[in-house]
Structure formats: C-alpha cells, structure tokens
Amino acid sequence: MNRFIVVSNRLPVKVSKQGKSICFQSSAGGLATGMKSLADTYSYRWLGWPGVAREQLSSAQTAEVVDTLAQQNCLPVFLSQRDVEDYYHGFANRTIWPLFHYFPQNTVYEDRCWQSYRDVNERFCDEVAAIAGPDDRIWIHDYQLMLLPQMIRERIPGALIGFFLHIPFPSYEIFRLLPWRDDIVRGILGADLVGFHTYDYVRHFLSSVCRLTGAEHTLGDLHVADRLVKVDAFPMGIDYEKFSGAVGREEVKREIENNRREMGSCRIIFSVDRLDYTKGILQRLEAFDAFLTRYPEYKGKVRFILLAIPSRTSVDHYQMLKEQLDGLIGKINGSHGLLGWTPVLYLYRSIPFEKLVALYHQADVALITPLRDGMNLVAKECIAAKCHGRGVLILSEMAGAASEMGEALIVNPNDKEKIVQAIKVALEMPPSEQIERNRSMQQRLGRYTVARWAHDFLDGLGEIQKKQRDLSVRKLSDALRDRLLRDYAAAASRLFFLDYDGTLVDFVDRPEKAEPDSALLDGLRALAADGRNEIIIISGRDKTTLTRWLGALPVTLIAEHGAWVRPKNGSWRVIGPLRNDWKDIIRPIMELFVDRTPGASVEEKNFALAWHCRKSDPELARVRTQELKAAIANFVENLEIGVYEGNKILEVKNLSVNKGHMTKLWLGKSHWGFILAAGDDYTDEDMFDVLGPQAYSIKVRPGISKAKYTVDAVADVRDLLRRMSQAAVPAGGGCAIQHLEHPAGSSKKRNVRREQG
C-alpha cells in the first residue's frame, strides 16, 4: 500500500493536561476527515504539535503521549512554551494571518518571531527526515509551515512533496509588505504540487513568484531550478453525509423541537464563526441593526442567533474585538428589544454537534459574511443540513466558497446597504425558489466532498511526478553526457550550432550588458582550436555587437537569426534580398509602447526590430506584449513580415529569416560525424527541427521543444563545452559511431567503427 506523511501544525488529536492526568481528544475538523477518507488507499503517519507545551510534561507523561499517539498513526513534534508564543502566536498569527487576510494594520514584524518560525520549521523537518522513506509522499499543510517544503527538499532531494495553503494567498501588493517574502516563496516552491482553495489565490501566488524570482508559468507549471512545480486550485469540501444525514438522528430532532419551543414563531437568522476580526462579525451586526431600523415591521418576528466561538483570547486585537462585540450587541438589544423579544441571542462558546446541525437546519437565513476567508466550510455545512431545502444563504464574495456557491445571495461584506437588502430578499423569498437554489448547491457539495478533495490532491501529486519523470527521460543525464563526450571524441568532423543569449550567457536586465566573460571566450577559443570542429554562433544579436564581442574568435557568426553571416576569418554578407522599409511603420508603434511601459526598450537591427521588457513589471509587461503584438499584426499582414514572441521580447523580422534555413546550409556542406545544437527559445526550434535524428539537440531549461534533450541552465551548456574542449581521442580508438545523414535528402550513410584496443 502507498504511504504518505501528513504534516500540519496541529495533530488531529489534541493533548491536554488536567491535574496529573493526560487527556486525548480527537479532532472533527475537515482536514482530519479528509485524511481518514484515504485510509483504504494509503497508509499514513501524521506529524504535528499535540497542543501541550514540552515543559508541562514529565518524562513519563511524554512517553505516554508518544505511545498513545503512535496507536493512532500520529507522531508528536514537541514545542516549548517559548516556541508556541513566538512561532505560533507570534509569527504565524500576528504576522502571516493578518497580512494574508488583508489586515496590514494588524500585522507585526519582529525578527525574533521570524527566527522562531524558521527554527520550528527546521524541527519539523528533522522529524520528517527521520521517518520518510524513498517512496513516501509528503503532504504539508498551511501557513505555519511555509518554509518546510524547501527544507525537506534540501534534506531529501528526491522527495515527492505537496503543500496546501488553507488561508488566502494575498495579492502581490499586500504580500510584498512582508520583509521575508522571498524566503516564504522559496519555501513553498520546494513542493512539487502547491494547492490553494481558489484560482484567485493561485493567480496571486504565481504573480508573486514571477515578480520575486522571474519565473513564469505555463498553465500553472513552473520550472524551478531543475524541477517542474505545479500550482493549482483544489476547493476543499466537507463530509456531506455527516451533516445531511445528521438531521434524521433522534438527538438532532430533539434539539430542533427545543429550538421551536424557545423561538416560537420568530424566524431565525443564524451566524456562526470563530471570534476573529477577519470574519466581519461587527459589520453583519451593524447591518442587522440597520435592517431593524429600516424595516421595523420585522421587530418581534425575526431573531439573530450569533454563535461566536472563542479564539486566541490572549491576543490584543481579539480582546478588543470581544469588547466591541459585547457593546454592539447590548446597543442593538437595547434599541430594538421588546417585552418578551430580544433581537440578538449571543452565544460566546462552542456548542455540541447536534445543536449546531439543528440550527443549520432550521435557520431561515444563514448570514456568513467574512471580510476575507480562505474557503469557509460553515456555508457548505449549513446548506448540507437543509434536507427540506428551505432557507437562504447570504454569503460574502470574499469567502473562497463564493466561487462554488453562486446560487447563494452573494454580497460585499463592507456594503451595509447590500446586506440589509439581502436579508429582506431572503426573508421574503418564496420556498420554491429557496429549494431550487439549495438543491443545486447540495448536488455540487455532495459530489465534491472533503474525501474527493484529498484524493484529487494526491492524484495531482502523482500526475506531477509522472510529468517530472517524463521530463527527466529527456534530461541530459550524466550517462547521456558521457555518451555524448565519447561520440564527440571519436568523430573526425564536428559541427556546433550555438545560440548566444540564454544559452552561452544568462539573461540580464539590459541586453547590452550580456557581453561574454573571459572564461567563455577562452572556452570557445579552445574548442575552435581543434581543426575537426566547425563552430557557428547563431544569434538574434546584430552584427555589430557580435563582431565586438566575438569577432576575434575563429568561429562563424550569424546575426539577426540568419539575416547576416560572417564565416570565420571572413566578412559579413547579407543572406538573400531582405527589406527593411517596414521599420518606419513599426518603430513608432514600439516606441509608443515603450513610453507606456516603464523599463521597456526598442533594439534596432538591420532587418529586425525587437521590443524588450525584461526590466518592466512582469504583469504589465505581459499585458503590453499582447497589446503590442495585436497592434503590429494589422500592419505586417501583407508585408512578408513576422511577429515573434520570445522570453521577455517581441521581435519583428522578415519571414524568410530563421535559424532553420541557415542550419540546412551548413548541414549540406559535409557528412558530419558529430553535431551539437544548443538554444533556449522559440527561434531555436527551427534549428532543432531540421537536425537529423543522430544530432545532439539541447534546449536550455525544461519546456516543450523539438530538441532531444534538456539541461537546466546556461552553466550546464558551458560545462559541457568545457569538457569537450578538454576531450581527446583515446589512444587505440574509441567507440562505434554512425555518421549523420544529411536531412535535406542525401541517401548516403557511412559508418565508422573503431574497435576497442
């Protein structure tokens, strides 16, 4: 059976100390339910903090906790009281929680708490590393452990790691306020699969990754170092049967009857939340106050039951919220109350499951209006419990659940008037419409349960592993590299096609700064010194720049993707009749977009124009690139001119100019014993396309390509060239090789076989 390791801040079993006794209480939370649903398919162990500080336990009690939890497949990670204060109450709940929920005014930035957060994540990493097997899947949960994926990746490079964030991921404008934002992004990207509740959070995360690391995604796929990382949305569900089936239980029926006796003929508006400033509790009470003022005819006919579950009572902001809440409820009850009728029934405590389900079932209106919420499972639980189909859900558009529950009355939690009107509409909605809306949501919730969510995530982890393996097959491994070097050493004639930017040198902010360093020049010179080697550097650069940078080398230079060629020790000449009169039309358009895009620039070549946006804001550059592409398309439609989008560049050039055409010319000059081509972007695909099956074609950085192999970075190409420049034909011969067939149509083949000495 497959095994996976669940890692979360808290275990699904809470440990507490009462006197000299240790108490164990199982969690009924959504995550615990989802993990239990996997038991038939996977075996698993769960790592997390048991809820009790290390100092509170004696050695014997610690052993008791470990043994008891082990029987439930749980492994405790013990934290000190200082850890709990600085890591959990400090960085996790005073820094990450408010910031990610768009409350920067409540956010505290303290180095001490950040260091504690790092230390505790390291401790979790130690525990994972101690039990993880080579085939285990590791699933890390939530904002308390955002550094852990990368820490495990460094400790266990081949681990298969998933990470799921259960709270919102904020827009970059909010996220950038965090001093440790780079560390957080790198930490999360240590995972192979990164999951969020909604696509909005996916989009925000990918935007932050792009802005902070420069990495861009393709349909949620990111290439991070030498790995493929998938980022996707997995909306968490609930245990639907638990809530829909509970209404028929005798104890729930008794609670329903009790509520009817207590409420009489009053209709119920129900709200349940942890007492947290992100939940919008004060705002919904103010809206209820305004509703009774606007529509006094509802006094005595409707009652608001507010269930607020105590949370983080030691935190100042929560204490202040409790005081404000008490005061506001007193004001509403004092202003609107009648003899025998109190408008707000306030419950500041947890209640048993049976009472909760009864209120879900009976509520005429469920008022769920968080200011920001990752998902909000309460809204889903309430709809699941409405077996009769009656009742109306008013839901904040800021809750992740709003994207799935469009049949609810969706409101802006800051729009008091909209909430007032939604309450009135809900109370007056015909039962037939209520049932129709709720049945649609129930069918959806019944299909996509928390069990389905958990299985989908682990299935997604398996799929990304398969994609990684498929890519690794194409990766130029050590064994393939050694074979390449043997073929190179044995060949009597060798041909190289080398792109420049992104292949021999890394990209830089400004194109003119990408000049070759001395190590590259020395390496190319050493490679070219071997008379069997024909080296062609084929670049999109203009001929003046290539001459200045590489003109002293005994190599062939091709500029502007094939418009100009300079044989080694020769002079530049243009290839074919090319026109450039179109530049007077296109240049002003590009310059206009430069003015509208800070950091962009135009590079002019003899037969091409290139619009660069590497220094621009990534989101703006992406939009402007598409706008510019559309603006130019109409002008070049009948001019035999093409518009090509590359890596942070949009280039306009003659359609007849491409690297494939130039590659064919050199392939036809000889029967080469060894051919290597390396490039990194769309312009190199034409070159890869015309090479024969025996050629070594290499794309820098993984991705869709016609190249046979990939490498991770420029450094890999340079290392390969260095090794070839140092290689020599072994004494007594080498290995068998086959000369390459000219792809342009030559039918001659020649085999050269050297016997091992």
Secondary structure, 3 states (H helix, E strand, C coil): CEEEEEEEEECCEEEEEECCEEEEEECCCHHHHHHHCCCCCEEEEEEEECCCCHHHCCHHHHHHHHHHHHCCCEEECCCCHHHHHHHHHHHHHHHHHHHHCCCHHHCCCCHHHHHHHHHHHHHHHHHHHHHCCCCCEEEEECHHHCCHHHHHHHHCCCCEEEEECCCCCCCHHHHCCCCCHHHHHHHHCCCCEEEECCHHHHHHHHHHHHHHHCCCCECCEEEECCEEEEEEECCCCCCHHHHHCHHHCHHHHHHHHHHHHHHCCCEEEEEEEECCHHHCHHHHHHHHHHHHHHCHHHCCCEEEEEEEECCCCCCHHHHHHHHHHHHHHHHHHHHHCECCECCEEEECCCCCHHHHHHHHHHCCEEEECCCCECCCHHHHHHHHCCCCCCCEEEEECCEHHHHCCCCCEEECCCCHHHHHHHHHHHHHCCHHHHHHHHHHHHHHHHHCCHHHHHHHHHHHHHHHHHHHHHHHHHECCHHHHHHHHHHHHHCCCEEEEECCECCCECCCCCHHHCCCCHHHHHHHHHHHCCCCEEEEEECCCCHHHHHHHHCCCCCEEEEHHHCEEECCCCCCEECCCCCCCCHHHHHHHHHHHHHHCCCCEEEECCCEEEEECCCCCHHHHHHHHHHHHHHHHHHHCCCCEEEEEECCEEEEEECCCCHHHHHHHHHCCCCCCEEEEEECCHHHHHHHHHCCCCCEEEEECCCCCCCCEEECCHHHHHHHHHHHHHCCCCCCCCCCEECCCCCCCCCCCCEECCCCC
